Amino acid sequence: MINICLIPARGGSKRIPRKNIKKFHGKPLIAWSIEAAKESGLFNSVYVSTDDQEIAEIAKSYGAIIPFLRPSSLSNDTANDKEVREHFMGWMKSKNISADILCYLYPTAPFVTKETLIKCRELLLNSGAEAAQTVTTYAYPALRALKKDDKGFLTFMWKEYEHIRSQDITELIHDAGQCYFFNLKKYTEGKVRVGYHVPRLECQDIDTVEDFQVAEELFKFVMRERIEGSNFGIDISIE
């Protein structure tokens, strides 16, 4: 079975300039994803899709393959993951490269581990689903979310949950923003998906400078926990 990893890393980032190669605990941020992919032993090849020559050179120095420089039309603020994946898959087809499994791994996932990658792929294969991804729980019941009107007044997003106790509300999950495995033999953008759960302490969305700072502090704690032998991760399905 041929497994390929694709890491998308465009050069533009307005909120955190040069985010994908900003130093994170001594390494460019993208290096953590590349190293986790390579250390997992899962992949025949680890590719980075980027429009930026500096990112390309750094990624290559950590062992990734740079198959092309991505066109600017797929590297702006409106480009989405589906377009980037399909552009890469089109390149694969043009080069007669075939694969069974594609892992789409974010460059901003320093918390991802080789174990998470291995378990997420195993879940995909054992479940028979089209795709598997990392997921985590909300810190607070999402169904009790509030919204502001144009005057700043608050109302419940879903009024039927206004007087429901938090412990009586079904726990919801969300994308952990780490990795996504696709079975390319039945690729339909993952309409049938399963989720590999990671704890909230092991994932952090990195979109703002504050996010980056929080992630650096959280990483110190998580790395200490890993050294002491803690291990997390359970399989759950997304309906």
DRENLO-213332 format. One record per residue: residue number from 1; residue in three letters; x, y, z negated of N, C-alpha, C in turn. Coordinates in steps of 0.001 Angstrom, whole numbers, plus 500000, padded with zeros to 6 digits. Layout:
R_pos_code_nxx_nyy_nzz_caxx_cayy_cazz_cxx_cyy_czz
R_NUM_ALA_X_Y_Z_X_Y_Z_X_Y_Z
...
This chain:
R_pos_code_nxx_nyy_nzz_caxx_cayy_cazz_cxx_cyy_czz
R_1_MET_500842_498813_500000_500000_500000_500000_500882_501244_500000
R_2_ILE_500602_502138_500933_501407_503352_501081_500727_504500_500335
R_3_ASN_501466_505112_499420_500967_506222_498611_501794_507466_498912
R_4_ILE_501109_508553_499180_501775_509822_499481_501267_510890_498523
R_5_CYS_502172_511740_498080_501813_512858_497207_501985_514167_497978
R_6_LEU_500985_515026_497873_501046_516345_498496_500870_517407_497417
R_7_ILE_501817_518342_497340_501757_519445_496383_501608_520749_497170
R_8_PRO_500497_521467_497002_500293_522732_497719_500901_523888_496936
R_9_ALA_501652_524745_497599_502323_525823_496863_502533_527032_497765
R_10_ARG_501531_527874_497847_501674_529064_498683_502504_530122_497949
R_11_GLY_503024_531060_498709_503906_532068_498123_503184_533207_497433
R_12_GLY_501992_533537_497932_501273_534669_497367_500570_534345_496068
R_13_SER_500695_535235_495095_499981_535102_493828_499907_536494_493213
R_14_LYS_498699_537044_493179_498537_538430_492760_498639_538605_491249
R_15_ARG_498042_537674_490499_497996_537851_489047_499300_537462_488373
R_16_ILE_499988_536460_488915_501316_536090_488406_502242_536025_489627
R_17_PRO_502970_537091_489908_503843_537095_491087_504808_535912_491097
R_18_ARG_504878_535233_492250_505779_534096_492461_505506_532988_491435
R_19_LYS_504243_532805_491104_503843_531881_490045_504418_530484_490207
R_20_ASN_504352_529942_491405_504724_528539_491600_506198_528246_491329
R_21_ILE_507023_529290_491344_508448_529072_491057_508920_529892_489853
R_22_LYS_507970_530463_489126_508316_531185_487901_508875_530178_486896
R_23_LYS_509912_530570_486171_510551_529652_485229_509581_529289_484092
R_24_PHE_509466_527994_483849_508635_527467_482782_509480_526479_481997
R_25_HIS_509862_526841_480803_510745_526022_479969_511984_525553_480749
R_26_GLY_512603_526521_481408_513899_526255_482029_513874_525766_483463
R_27_LYS_512673_525510_484014_512587_525029_485391_511528_525821_486152
R_28_PRO_511669_525900_487475_510565_526472_488251_509295_525665_487974
R_29_LEU_508161_526333_487870_506917_525661_487506_506641_524446_488381
R_30_ILE_506849_524566_489678_506568_523467_490594_507444_522244_490333
R_31_ALA_508611_522458_489745_509543_521351_489509_508931_520291_488598
R_32_TRP_508105_520711_487636_507503_519745_486719_506588_518770_487458
R_33_SER_505843_519275_488432_504956_518407_489213_505755_517469_490112
R_34_ILE_506777_518008_490765_507607_517181_491646_508259_516059_490852
R_35_GLU_508824_516402_489701_509516_515391_488903_508566_514331_488368
R_36_ALA_507365_514740_487943_506395_513755_487454_506017_512793_488576
R_37_ALA_505819_513324_489779_505457_512481_490917_506564_511486_491224
R_38_LYS_507800_511953_491225_508915_511073_491551_509167_510057_490435
R_39_GLU_509038_510489_489194_509280_509584_488065_508212_508500_487951
R_40_SER_507036_508757_488499_505960_507763_488425_506281_506508_489224
R_41_GLY_507128_506653_490242_507457_505511_491092_506328_505094_492015
R_42_LEU_505274_505910_492100_504100_505544_492896_504256_505825_494381
R_43_PHE_505023_506856_494705_504899_507441_496028_506046_507099_496974
R_44_ASN_505650_506785_498196_506645_506585_499243_507311_507904_499595
R_45_SER_506526_508987_499521_507052_510319_499823_506303_511361_499002
R_46_VAL_507025_512411_498600_506421_513551_497909_506626_514781_498786
R_47_TYR_505530_515333_499284_505581_516474_500200_505122_517747_499489
R_48_VAL_505655_518874_499940_505179_520176_499494_504739_520967_500720
R_49_SER_503501_521442_500674_502965_522280_501744_503042_523733_501282
R_50_THR_503866_524522_501934_504049_525914_501544_504262_526791_502760
R_51_ASP_503998_528065_502588_504254_529061_503631_505508_529862_503319
R_52_ASP_506170_529539_502221_507223_530373_501669_508574_529656_501716
R_53_GLN_509555_530294_502320_510854_529664_502491_511570_529434_501162
R_54_GLU_511456_530368_500224_512117_530194_498928_511511_529014_498167
R_55_ILE_510184_528924_498172_509530_527786_497529_509970_526495_498195
R_56_ALA_510056_526509_499507_510475_525320_500246_511866_524869_499813
R_57_GLU_512776_525813_499678_514145_525464_499304_514218_524925_497876
R_58_ILE_513471_525540_496966_513466_525068_495576_512845_523683_495492
R_59_ALA_511716_523492_496171_511052_522187_496152_511964_521103_496720
R_60_LYS_512658_521426_497777_513585_520465_498397_514709_520109_497432
R_61_SER_515172_521082_496659_516278_520824_495731_515864_519873_494612
R_62_TYR_514548_519756_494368_514052_518822_493354_513579_517504_493970
R_63_GLY_513831_517341_495260_513571_516049_495878_512326_515942_496724
R_64_ALA_511606_517047_496926_510400_517011_497753_510761_517162_499229
R_65_ILE_509855_516716_500084_509994_516856_501535_509164_518056_501976
R_66_ILE_509740_518900_502822_509030_520054_503368_508766_519763_504840
R_67_PRO_507564_519325_505195_507311_518893_506564_507138_520042_507557
R_68_PHE_506762_521213_507050_506495_522379_507904_506324_523586_506994
R_69_LEU_506285_524770_507560_505853_525951_506822_504392_526191_507188
R_70_ARG_503557_526178_506186_502121_526283_506404_501756_527629_507033
R_71_PRO_500830_527644_507987_500442_528907_508619_499799_529868_507625
R_72_SER_499958_531161_507893_499444_532185_506977_497932_532111_506821
R_73_SER_497237_531625_507844_495776_531523_507778_495322_530526_506722
R_74_LEU_496225_529626_506309_495911_528648_505270_496668_528937_503980
R_75_SER_497151_530182_503859_497955_530538_502693_497493_531839_502045
R_76_ASN_496304_532293_502427_495786_533527_501846_494855_533223_500675
R_77_ASP_494238_534265_500139_493398_534103_498951_492116_533326_499225
R_78_THR_491733_533210_500498_490473_532533_500814_490660_531072_501219
R_79_ALA_491899_530651_501448_492156_529256_501835_491813_528328_500672
R_80_ASN_491210_527183_500983_490834_526257_499915_491577_524933_500032
R_81_ASP_491448_524122_498994_492184_522857_498931_491813_521914_500076
R_82_LYS_490541_521868_500416_490106_520981_501489_490821_521318_502795
R_83_GLU_490913_522604_503096_491583_523025_504333_493064_522658_504307
R_84_VAL_493696_522836_503157_495122_522510_503042_495341_521006_503200
R_85_ARG_494490_520204_502572_494605_518746_502705_494413_518309_504148
R_86_GLU_493381_518839_504781_493082_518403_506142_494133_518881_507136
R_87_HIS_494742_520031_506867_495860_520478_507705_497016_519500_507592
R_88_PHE_497310_519065_506364_498392_518102_506149_498060_516759_506787
R_89_MET_496822_516320_506638_496426_515043_507226_496470_515109_508753
R_90_GLY_496177_516280_509308_496322_516458_510760_497769_516343_511185
R_91_TRP_498666_516895_510367_500099_516769_510657_500530_515303_510593
R_92_MET_500048_514593_509575_500360_513163_509454_499945_512417_510720
R_93_LYS_498747_512699_511189_498241_512019_512376_499105_512328_513591
R_94_SER_499555_513594_513707_500382_513987_514851_501742_513306_514834
R_95_LYS_502193_512894_513648_503488_512229_513493_503348_510718_513343
R_96_ASN_502130_510222_513542_501846_508781_513403_502238_508245_512029
R_97_ILE_501983_509066_511000_502233_508654_509617_500908_508207_509016
R_98_SER_500864_507004_508525_499639_506497_507907_499871_506277_506421
R_99_ALA_498793_506347_505669_498872_506120_504226_497537_505583_503741
R_100_ASP_497555_504892_502621_496343_504367_502014_495785_505325_500966
R_101_ILE_496694_505915_500193_496297_506791_499086_497017_508129_499212
R_102_LEU_496260_509213_499046_496845_510552_499002_496592_511150_497628
R_103_CYS_497652_511554_496964_497536_512276_495696_497756_513757_495972
R_104_TYR_496781_514558_495608_496878_516013_495754_497178_516564_494366
R_105_LEU_498405_516997_494170_498912_517365_492846_499220_518860_492800
R_106_TYR_498622_519561_491867_498845_520998_491776_500273_521316_491313
R_107_PRO_500837_522420_491814_502190_522823_491401_502186_523510_490045
R_108_THR_500986_523777_489530_500845_524489_488259_500354_523529_487172
R_109_ALA_500895_522323_487171_500457_521293_486212_501641_520729_485439
R_110_PRO_502310_521572_484636_503498_521079_483919_503171_520032_482857
R_111_PHE_501900_519905_482483_501512_518928_481469_501277_517536_482054
R_112_VAL_501199_517432_483368_500928_516126_483971_502115_515198_483724
R_113_THR_501818_513933_483483_502873_512954_483221_502824_511847_484251
R_114_LYS_503895_511084_484318_503900_509935_485217_502824_508941_484806
R_115_GLU_502581_508828_483496_501550_507902_483017_500167_508332_483493
R_116_THR_499893_509629_483467_498604_510122_483954_498428_509809_485435
R_117_LEU_499474_510021_486208_499412_509722_487640_499148_508237_487872
R_118_ILE_499853_507408_487153_499697_505958_487315_498279_505524_486932
R_119_LYS_497786_506011_485802_496466_505614_485326_495357_506148_486228
R_120_CYS_495534_507349_486738_494516_507932_487607_494414_507130_488913
R_121_ARG_495545_506729_489448_495542_505896_490657_494916_504536_490359
R_122_GLU_495250_503940_489228_494678_502646_488856_493159_502737_488751
R_123_LEU_492683_503826_488175_491246_504026_488038_490580_504080_489409
R_124_LEU_491204_504787_490343_490663_504859_491702_490542_503475_492311
R_125_LEU_491607_502694_492219_491622_501379_492855_490665_500409_492181
R_126_ASN_490585_500463_490863_489739_499514_490136_488257_499859_490202
R_127_SER_487952_501128_490428_486558_501573_490412_485851_501380_491742
R_128_GLY_486636_501370_492829_486028_501311_494146_485515_502658_494619
R_129_ALA_485804_503727_493864_485365_505070_494241_486199_505603_495401
R_130_GLU_485774_506730_495947_486509_507361_497033_487617_508273_496516
R_131_ALA_487438_508756_495282_488422_509680_494717_488424_509580_493201
R_132_ALA_489571_509932_492620_489706_509998_491164_490462_511268_490823
R_133_GLN_490108_511874_489708_490768_513103_489299_490878_513158_487788
R_134_THR_491727_514055_487306_491818_514273_485868_490695_515212_485433
R_135_VAL_490118_514906_484280_489047_515730_483714_489296_515912_482225
R_136_THR_488625_516891_481651_488709_517109_480207_487395_517690_479713
R_137_THR_487247_517821_478397_486007_518329_477823_486074_519837_477615
R_138_TYR_484901_520441_477517_484820_521854_477167_485100_522033_475668
R_139_ALA_485666_523164_475318_485937_523440_473912_484663_523761_473150
R_140_TYR_483630_524207_473871_482345_524552_473272_481262_524078_474230
R_141_PRO_480103_523654_473733_479046_523159_474622_478720_524144_475748
R_142_ALA_478974_523737_476968_478810_524630_478114_477359_525032_478330
R_143_LEU_476416_524191_477925_474995_524484_478144_474475_525605_477255
R_144_ARG_475285_526014_476278_474918_527154_475425_475663_528419_475863
R_145_ALA_476040_528467_477123_476750_529630_477655_475853_530870_477646
R_146_LEU_476491_532027_477469_475805_533316_477492_476157_534064_478771
R_147_LYS_475279_534969_479174_475567_535835_480314_475176_537271_479964
R_148_LYS_475816_538230_480631_475532_539645_480420_474679_540177_481563
R_149_ASP_473765_541078_481232_473058_541767_482306_473804_543057_482630
R_150_ASP_473243_543872_483521_473967_545078_483960_474093_546131_482857
R_151_LYS_473361_545949_481741_473483_546863_480599_474392_546300_479515
R_152_GLY_474877_545076_479728_475753_544450_478757_475033_543634_477707
R_153_PHE_473703_543504_477842_472931_542724_476886_473092_541236_477185
R_154_LEU_473112_540436_476119_473360_539001_476250_472076_538192_476253
R_155_THR_472052_537171_477101_470981_536175_477084_471624_534811_477329
R_156_PHE_470913_533763_476945_471412_532424_477202_471262_532098_478688
R_157_MET_472290_531491_479230_472251_531091_480634_471123_530082_480857
R_158_TRP_470999_529164_479916_469925_528176_479973_469125_528293_478670
R_159_LYS_467997_528996_478728_467222_529327_477533_466728_528103_476775
R_160_GLU_466544_526988_477495_466026_525791_476825_467000_525225_475790
R_161_TYR_468267_525688_475840_469255_525190_474872_469538_526198_473753
R_162_GLU_468785_527302_473729_469051_528358_472756_468933_527870_471320
R_163_HIS_467984_527007_471048_467749_526567_469677_468115_525096_469462
R_164_ILE_468888_524558_470385_469354_523174_470255_470711_523166_469558
R_165_ARG_470859_522321_468543_472135_522249_467836_473231_521735_468778
R_166_SER_474444_522253_468598_475568_521856_469458_475768_520348_469468
R_167_GLN_475629_519719_468299_475874_518275_468208_474797_517449_468900
R_168_ASP_473670_518087_469262_472588_517381_469948_472632_517566_471462
R_169_ILE_473610_518303_471951_473727_518567_473382_474712_517583_474005
R_170_THR_474355_517034_475139_475237_516105_475841_476577_516765_476151
R_171_GLU_477653_516075_475829_478987_516624_476096_479268_516611_477592
R_172_LEU_479681_517735_478109_480016_517865_479526_481520_517902_479705
R_173_ILE_481957_517629_480917_483385_517629_481241_483640_518522_482450
R_174_HIS_484899_518865_482645_485252_519684_483805_486611_519268_484354
R_175_ASP_486905_519755_485523_488159_519473_486200_489327_519929_485323
R_176_ALA_490304_519052_485121_491475_519404_484312_492556_520099_485129
R_177_GLY_492376_520174_486434_493306_520932_487267_494703_520354_487358
R_178_GLN_494801_519036_487428_496117_518411_487538_496286_517655_488856
R_179_CYS_495589_516518_488980_495790_515703_490183_494488_515097_490671
R_180_TYR_494488_514756_491964_493328_514188_492641_493834_513093_493568
R_181_PHE_493312_511892_493396_493704_510776_494254_492570_510465_495220
R_182_PHE_492905_510324_496505_491919_510028_497535_492256_508717_498228
R_183_ASN_491253_507870_498383_491400_506656_499178_491185_507049_500630
R_184_LEU_492250_507092_501401_492160_507582_502771_491440_506615_503698
R_185_LYS_491226_505385_503244_490514_504414_504069_489014_504686_504072
R_186_LYS_488552_505462_503110_487139_505852_503087_487023_507300_502619
R_187_TYR_487796_508141_503277_487908_509549_502888_486676_510340_503320
R_188_THR_485914_510812_502363_484771_511690_502632_484763_512825_501614
R_189_GLU_485931_513312_501280_486094_514397_500310_485631_514013_498914
R_190_GLY_485703_512722_498613_485454_512287_497251_484031_512460_496772
R_191_LYS_483069_512106_497614_481672_512227_497195_481339_511250_496070
R_192_VAL_482039_510130_496032_481904_509196_494921_483199_509255_494135
R_193_ARG_483140_509891_492956_484354_510170_492200_484319_509554_490819
R_194_VAL_485480_509322_490274_485620_508945_488872_486645_509872_488235
R_195_GLY_486612_509955_486904_487499_510880_486213_488353_510194_485170
R_196_TYR_489624_510538_485171_490548_510065_484132_490676_511190_483108
R_197_HIS_490262_510910_481875_490200_511943_480858_491561_512225_480231
R_198_VAL_491896_513509_480161_493066_513947_479404_492576_514927_478341
R_199_PRO_493193_514945_477159_492744_515851_476100_492988_517303_476465
R_200_ARG_492197_518190_475885_492336_519620_476191_493730_520126_475873
R_201_LEU_494372_519538_474870_495722_519983_474504_496754_519644_475566
R_202_GLU_496389_518789_476527_497363_518405_477551_497023_518970_478925
R_203_CYS_496238_520030_478942_495983_520700_480222_495712_522177_479957
R_204_GLN_496160_523005_480859_495990_524449_480712_495943_525077_482098
R_205_ASP_494839_525749_482388_494728_526469_483650_495686_527655_483611
R_206_ILE_496482_527821_484652_497475_528900_484668_497156_529845_485820
R_207_ASP_496367_530877_485512_495971_531855_486525_496412_533265_486185
R_208_THR_496588_533543_484898_496968_534888_484458_498260_534823_483648
R_209_VAL_498828_535992_483399_500043_536063_482581_499759_535495_481190
R_210_GLU_498588_535795_480654_498226_535266_479336_498142_533742_479374
R_211_ASP_497547_533194_480435_497490_531735_480597_498891_531136_480571
R_212_PHE_499802_531781_481265_501175_531291_481354_501818_531261_479970
R_213_GLN_501619_532338_479206_502198_532419_477868_501595_531369_476930
R_214_VAL_500284_531166_477028_499619_530148_476216_500153_528768_476578
R_215_ALA_500317_528531_477887_500807_527232_478348_502208_526952_477820
R_216_GLU_503059_527968_477788_504420_527768_477280_504412_527370_475806
R_217_GLU_503552_528009_475013_503485_527671_473591_502856_526297_473383
R_218_LEU_501806_526016_474137_501132_524725_474022_502059_523592_474441
R_219_PHE_502879_523853_475435_503801_522846_475941_504780_522391_474857
R_220_LYS_505223_523329_474034_506137_522981_472947_505499_521954_472018
R_221_PHE_504238_522188_471683_503524_521263_470799_503314_519907_471469
R_222_VAL_502880_519935_472717_502603_518689_473434_503862_517856_473590
R_223_MET_504972_518494_473913_506223_517757_474076_506647_517124_472752
R_224_ARG_506409_517811_471640_506730_517234_470335_505861_516006_470069
R_225_GLU_504591_516099_470433_503680_514976_470245_504104_513775_471101
R_226_ARG_504551_514043_472312_504982_512942_473193_506217_512254_472642
R_227_ILE_507142_513056_472129_508366_512496_471571_508048_511612_470362
R_228_GLU_507020_512015_469605_506643_511256_468418_505778_510042_468751
R_229_GLY_505473_509875_470044_504801_508646_470468_503316_508719_470655
R_230_SER_502712_509898_470611_501278_509995_470836_500974_509685_472293
R_231_ASN_499836_509069_472533_499433_508719_473893_497926_508869_474020
R_232_PHE_497494_509530_475084_496081_509784_475264_495647_509314_476639
R_233_GLY_494346_509273_476860_493810_509012_478182_492811_507885_478181
R_234_ILE_491588_508178_478619_490579_507140_478770_489889_507335_480096
R_235_ASP_489220_506300_480574_488558_506350_481864_487088_506698_481685
R_236_ILE_486615_507675_482441_485195_507975_482446_484772_508261_483870
R_237_SER_483489_508131_484153_482976_508359_485500_482310_509711_485605
R_238_ILE_482367_510283_486793_481653_511518_487100_480476_511140_487982
R_239_GLU_479278_511446_487556_478108_511088_488342_477733_512225_489270
